[in-house]
Amino acid sequence: MTASNKEELELDLLLIAVYRLTGFDFRQYMRSSIMRRVENRLSLEKLNSITHLTEKIIHDQNMLPKVLADFSINVTEMFRDPTFFKTFREEVVPFLRELPEIRIWHAGCSTGEEAYSMAILLHEEGLGNKVKMYATDMNEKVIHKAEQGMFPLQKMQLYTKNYMAAGGKKSFSEYYKVDHEGAHLIPSLKENIVFAQHNLVTDGSFNEFHVIICRNVLIYFNIDLQLQVFKLFNDSLGPGGFLGLGSKESVRTDDSIRFETFHTQEKIFIKKRRMLEQNIL
């Protein structure tokens, strides 16, 4: 067995151990991404092999949370990729205006910045009172942080720039208060958001939505897992519902997944209506 094959086996055993100990399944994540995170942890802990790391997560109760945190992807910002939000405001919101209520799922929401961005956008479009938003992530710690709605003050300059580029209609400073801890988003932004733990790999559908936003998460999954998640999104969207992905992502389909492109550049897709519904409409 080559050194490369041995390392792959060691990684397999590590991911099996994580799954058996926690129920979190990273076995279908992109191997290159997982390996980088494992190698970084080995360096930080001064361990010689992945096998030693596996032994540590089994026998050292302090190590497992560190590895889970390594595997959790928490890169985000408010109004990230502003043109996505500008396009959503200009081209998707007109469809949402016709609905008596609007249900939105932010899947893989991390610390909540994009969910709060959507809350601001919908408030400015006069839809805030009829929106119910669910923001979920597999990482319980980042969900608790998201619920607080507090962000470092030094990030507000970037967030303000993003907000304006996304078509913001007010002064961004109206949406937060500052103290010695940081910038606190105003309480009204949280009123219609439910933050909850949900694992895209192992958990199922929990509602029917008009919009699902899952940006820059699927790039870390292999093809089989991406298909599994798209089936979940297909089952969770009503006919004509919208799916927003990250700039480097696209829908993968099979016979059970029905999406068509709504906006190519901003990676917004729409769930097809059944042929009978299409003929009637």
Helices and strands as residue ranges (DSSP letters): H 3-22, H 31-45, H 50-59, H 63-71, H 82-87, I 88-92, H 93-96, E 102-107, H 113-124, G 128-130, E 131-137, H 140-148, E 150-151, G 153-155, H 156-165, G 172-175, E 176-179, E 182-185, G 187-190, E 193-197, E 209-214, G 218-220, H 223-236, E 237-245, E 259-263, E 268-271, H 275-280
